Amino acid sequence: MEKLWSANEIGALIGISGSTVKLWQDQKLIPEATRLGRLKKRVWGKYKVRLILEFARDIAGYPVPDRIFEQVKRS
């Protein structure tokens, strides 16, 4: 089964808070999360995480190193 990433985990990869990741989604700047469980936790799969990392690096200007992309690719 593919690893699913939470907003906090994605935020940690970029160096921002999970709240910022959620805000980006609410503003439709990044792909929509899948909602899981009774609490409707937001999670993203590997492909969408890579799109979010590209957005953070290329559009938002965060210095996301290539090693982070590789880490996600291997997960």
C-alpha positions, 0 to 999 in steps of 0.5 A: 500500500502506498504511503499517505502523507498528512498536512503536517508531514508535508509541511515538515518536508517543506519547512512550513506548518501543516496549517499552511498546507491546508490553507493552500488546499483551501485556496485551491493552489495544490491538489485536493486531499483525500479525506480518511476516517471519522475525523476526515483527516486530509492525506495525499499520495506520493504523486500529489505530494510531489506536485505540492513540493513542486508548487512550494519550490517553483511558485511559492519560493521555498528552498525544497532540496532535491533530496526531499523529492527523492525521499518522497519518490522512494516512499 
